[in-house]
Amino acid sequence: MRKFLAIVGREWRAYFFSPLAYVILAAFLLMNGMIFSAIVAFLNTPGAPKGQALPFLFTNTYFWIFNLFVVPIITMRLFAEERKSGTIETLLTSPISETTVVLGKFTGALGFFLTLWAPTLVYVLILRSQTPIDLGPVAAGYLAIALIGAYFLSIGTFASTLTKNQIVAAILGFAMLIPVFSAGLLESLSNDPGKRDTLGYFNLWDHMEEFSRGVVDTRRIVYYLSATAFFLFLTTVTLSAKKETP
Amino acid sequence: MIEVENLTKRFPTQVAVSDVSFSVREGEIVGFLGPNGAGKTTAMRVLTGFLPPTSGTARVAGYDVVTRSEEARASLGYLPESAALYPEMRVREYLAYRARLEGVRGAEVARRVRQAIENCLLEEVADRKVDNLSKGFRQRAALAGALVHQPPVLILDEPTVGLDPMQVIKIREMIRLLGRERAVLLSTHILPEVDAVCDRVLIIDRGSIVAEGTAAELRSRLAGSPIVRASFAGSVEAREPLAALPGVTSVSEEAADGETRVRLECAAGADPREDVFRTAVARGWVLRELVREVVSLEDVFVRLTRHEEIAPEAAALSRPEEAAAAEEQSMENPS
């Protein structure tokens, strides 16, 4: 456990030593600032339904574009960097299991991802001081961000074990995220109810809308958690296999 | 502390380590010597649990590196060839991180880190970022990382690469000190290092151990017949009088640069240098040079790892410059 925490701490801190973290952070705040001002403008319209605006923070197109691009950039360095520099050798010859290494790095990346989102809590507080807000859906929205974030990050982490080149890792991660994200969107193209149901199970966009309305469906949670576990398992397997070509 | 039995590591395209057996006891520093690509790094990676062996067994501190990998890894400190570090971390931070990964806890972390910094002469850079360090300091920081948790077994892959001569001497002193109560296996292709640091040498070539023993043992085993070289000013008829000296088995003579050079092959244990001097005085030859060739570890190494078969004498004759260079080196580094 201590070793796990040591890895989490190092990974989380490592982000703030690279300019990339600040670029991401700035872009993220800019994007959410714009969305927030749109929400405020909406609430200022006479006759706007109060308390209906906040879900927009989680269910806009930018949210998805941002996640699809930023998650692979967050995760690209996790293993690719260590394999390139050779530090992977000291890391894996320390008395730590590969699973702990993978979980530690993943958790560090998830920590950074959630750090990106932390400032948006200020928006919630500001809105709350001006207009009544139901905190239930807000909490559900943040839960969804954490779960979908973890899911995406696990895919990116896996991509990072496949290559020594960080850019290639980011592109691979992006290429894997696109089908994961867009498979569910095919739901609207299908007329067959069976197909629609199946695809709906993967429709992250709709899931996010449900969550932001305050609907916490355990099927969604099971899907995200099991998919995350699956990709982290693949990461561990690849990590062991890749040692042959350090 | 390190026991290796019939270890083989095969890669898809080549056999990197082939049926290697050796052991390192506590309090012993063993040098792993071999040309580049001989399999030193692969063997070390198997020992540290980084690569699984194809066949054979290896134990570190009594733990099998495959079945009890985590315990084995906990008992060793490993400095990989790359000596890689995290560039964004400060030295002290890095060492604390390594100590935690190795399972050192609480206040003990700071204490061990302080000791490692002291041991590896890192005081002046302890709070600098690794990225801004010179190669020598990086190497030492990596070494400090390998021993920060004070393991009973140290596996060091080329520990003195990239250091300046003063640092090399200091690091060797430190390794010798550490080796008193630990088992140390270090790889190198720098031969004087073996003489200076190691109690025992394993010479590995193309995946197999071709010789094993102390540096002195290897020298005497492979020394062959002693050779004495002398040169005299001008042209002198030296061959016959010198061949008559006791212990001299054959003499070759050559004239060059206004002097006569002779090379005496002697019976084992014979040292005719004084007789050569007396002969020269008696005959009025002006002696310019008189040396007994010491077989250096270089010679031993070259003979063992030379892949085409050449008789040692012929090899020595064909490489007069190399032999001379080797001799200089062995005088600089008396073992």
Interface residues (C-beta under 8 A of the other chain):
Chain A: R2 K3 A6 I7 R10 A14 F17 S18 S85 G86 T87 E89 T90 L91 L92 T93 S94 P95 I96 S97 K243 E244 P246
Chain B: F11 R45 T48 G49 F50 L51 E70 E71 R73 A74 L76 Y78 P80 S82 A83 A84 L85 Y86 P87 E88 M89 Y97 R98 R100 L101 E102 G103 R105 G145 A146
